[in-house]
Amino acid sequence: EWIRRELKAGRFLSFDDMQRLTSAEFIKIPPYAWSWALAHFLKTHPRYRDRFLRLSEHMTGEKFEQAVIEFYRSDAPILRTEWSLFVHSLALGYDIERAVIDFRPGKPLNARQQPVSLQVAANRGWQSSEIRVEQGREYLVTADGRFTLAQQPKPWLSEPRGISFLYSEGRPLGLLVAAIHSRTDPQDTSRETMLDVIPIGGRKTFTAAATGTLYFRV
């Protein structure tokens, strides 16, 4: 609840911001909540949890801070992305393991090639299309298929447009959406482009706001 309040007030703490928190700040409720959220994220996420547990061997002073930097230096860009997506979607029952992203870079489309087809699993988080889009270029996405959102009180069947009587994050539950992942530089601490969600539904033409790999999820 505190994290959602902070985000609503425009106070997001990035992974880098978290490393700069002082002991004096930690005793206040918002930083305390952010710290526990990060601890839960790192100890639950399959890619980061082993290193998180090893941090207990480096708990004194600057030794700890340096260990955090060294342990996560190799995948700092994707850690920043996944942390940002985690806190902006945080809700009771959030499944970190299902939301794990397999970061596979995309390749540019050839204007002469046939349309590219791919499958998007309804029970996973963001999934790479392995397509690289270019900022300013226009793209057309069409989607079909059917999936089950819930079994009770009877099966809730949905198509890519989602169902209009129940909403999630302000959009119809079951809606197919897209986002562009452009962060690859370890020093890049700019705003996360994957927060700029593109509603796709059954058909959408959009202009890419950034250059990067296109991802989809339901």
Secondary structure, DSSP 8 states (H G I E B T S, - for coil): -HHHHHHHTT----HHHHHT--HHHHTSHHHHHHHHHHHHHHHHSTTTHHHHHHGGG--SHHHHHHHHHHHHSTTHHHHHHHHHHHHHT--TT--HHHH-------EE--TTS--------TTSS-EEEEEEE-TT-EEEEE----EEEE-SSS-EEE-TEEEEEEEETTEEEEE-EEEEE----TT--S--GGGS-EE-TTEEEEE-SSSEEEEEE-
